[in-house]
Amino acid sequence: MNNDIILQNKIKEARAEKKISQEDLARMVGTTRQTIISIEKNAFNPSAKLALLICLALEKKFEELFYF
């Protein structure tokens, strides 16, 4: 079993649709712009809570934003 599963995402595209900056999204979900950058670049997997907050902020279902 591969323990290095990377959660891919479409956060950047969803942000563009809603015209939300990385800084704005970070504020909305209670994190830093650097964290949003790392998630968008697939360098960091968000916690379940943070992923859910991002989904709520962008008004998307989990499966619309995140995939393997």
C-alpha positions in Angstrom: 0.0 0.0 0.0 1.3 3.4 -1.0 1.3 5.8 2.0 2.4 8.7 -0.2 -1.0 9.4 -1.7 -1.3 13.0 -2.8 -4.6 14.7 -2.7 -5.0 16.7 -6.0 -7.2 19.7 -6.1 -9.0 22.3 -8.2 -8.9 25.1 -5.7 -7.1 27.6 -7.9 -9.8 27.2 -10.6 -12.6 27.4 -8.1 -11.1 30.6 -6.6 -10.9 32.1 -10.1 -14.6 31.3 -10.7 -15.5 33.2 -7.6 -12.8 35.9 -8.0 -11.3 35.1 -4.6 -7.6 35.7 -4.0 -5.4 33.3 -2.0 -5.3 35.8 0.8 -9.1 36.1 0.9 -9.6 32.4 0.9 -7.0 32.0 3.7 -8.8 34.6 5.8 -12.1 32.9 5.2 -10.9 29.5 6.4 -8.6 30.7 9.2 -5.2 29.9 7.7 -2.3 31.6 5.9 -1.8 32.4 2.2 1.3 30.2 2.3 -0.9 27.3 3.3 -3.3 27.9 0.5 -0.3 28.1 -1.9 1.1 24.8 -0.7 -2.3 23.1 -1.0 -2.8 24.4 -4.5 0.6 23.2 -5.5 -0.1 19.8 -4.0 2.8 20.2 -1.6 0.6 19.9 1.4 -2.5 17.8 2.1 -5.1 19.8 4.1 -6.6 18.3 7.2 -10.2 17.1 6.9 -11.4 20.2 8.7 -9.5 22.6 6.5 -10.6 20.8 3.3 -14.2 21.1 4.5 -13.8 24.8 5.3 -12.3 25.4 1.8 -15.3 23.5 0.2 -17.7 25.7 2.2 -15.9 28.9 1.4 -15.9 28.1 -2.3 -19.4 26.6 -2.3 -18.2 23.3 -3.8 -18.7 19.7 -2.8 -15.5 17.8 -1.7 -15.5 15.7 -4.8 -15.6 18.8 -7.0 -12.4 20.2 -5.4 -10.4 17.2 -4.4 -9.4 14.0 -6.1 -6.6 11.4 -6.2 
